[in-house]
């Protein structure tokens, strides 16, 4: 039986797609709010929420797993500042607000932010 594939390709190869998601998530964790296309925002949301869930454990193992994707200062901010905010929350750490189309090419734009 044919199954559906999960995730978007975003017109990129696998390594480029992973690098894009890492950089978008890094900026989201640093600034707590970024503006991007709707498709990228939806993909970044699922990636970032998985990283926050890992950070909530705050063990050395979770720090090492996060260090594979992010620099030490991002890991520190994620574990020490961002994850404790969501200690009693079981998911839904990000919010996507849809905006109008971009003027140049008409791409659907959105703001992705961390929920307070």
BELHU-V243034 format. One record per residue. N is the residue number from 1. PHI is phi in radians with two decimals (* if undefined). OMEGA is omega in whole degrees, -180 to 180 (none if undefined). Layout:
{{N,PHI,OMEGA} {N,PHI,OMEGA}}
This chain:
{{1,*,-179} {2,-1.34,180} {3,-1.88,178} {4,-1.37,177} {5,-1.49,-179} {6,-1.62,174} {7,1.65,-180} {8,-1.82,179} {9,-1.50,179} {10,0.96,179} {11,0.95,-179} {12,-2.43,173} {13,-1.35,-172} {14,-0.99,-177} {15,-1.15,178} {16,-1.15,180} {17,-1.14,178} {18,-1.11,179} {19,-1.11,178} {20,-1.10,-180} {21,-1.13,178} {22,-1.10,-178} {23,-1.21,177} {24,-1.15,179} {25,-1.15,178} {26,-1.03,179} {27,-1.14,178} {28,-1.10,-180} {29,-1.23,179} {30,-1.27,-173} {31,-1.70,-179} {32,1.16,178} {33,-2.91,178} {34,-2.40,178} {35,-1.95,-179} {36,-2.67,177} {37,-1.31,-175} {38,-1.10,-179} {39,-1.14,178} {40,-1.14,179} {41,-1.12,-179} {42,-1.16,178} {43,-1.20,179} {44,-1.12,180} {45,-1.03,-178} {46,-1.18,179} {47,-1.13,-177} {48,-1.16,-180} {49,-1.15,176} {50,-1.13,-180} {51,-1.20,178} {52,-1.14,178} {53,-1.08,176} {54,-1.11,-177} {55,-1.20,-179} {56,-1.11,180} {57,-1.22,176} {58,1.04,176} {59,-1.66,178} {60,-1.14,179} {61,-1.14,-180} {62,-1.18,176} {63,-1.10,179} {64,-1.17,177} {65,-1.12,179} {66,-1.22,-179} {67,-1.17,176} {68,-1.18,-176} {69,-1.82,-171} {70,-2.28,178} {71,-1.31,-177} {72,-1.02,-179} {73,-1.22,177} {74,-1.21,179} {75,-1.07,-180} {76,-1.08,180} {77,-1.12,-179} {78,-1.11,-176} {79,-1.34,-173} {80,-1.53,-175} {81,-1.95,-172} {82,-1.35,-175} {83,-1.07,179} {84,-1.07,177} {85,-1.09,-174} {86,-1.87,-177} {87,-1.02,-178} {88,-1.68,-178} {89,-1.87,-175} {90,-1.71,180} {91,2.60,180} {92,1.22,-177} {93,-1.48,-178} {94,-2.08,178} {95,-2.27,177} {96,-1.99,178} {97,-1.94,-177} {98,-1.38,178} {99,-1.97,177} {100,-1.32,179} {101,-1.22,177} {102,-1.24,-174} {103,-1.15,-173} {104,-1.22,-176} {105,-2.18,177} {106,1.36,180} {107,-1.20,178} {108,-1.21,-178} {109,-1.89,-180} {110,-2.67,173} {111,-1.90,174} {112,-1.96,-178} {113,-2.48,175} {114,-1.42,180} {115,-1.23,-178} {116,-1.29,none}}
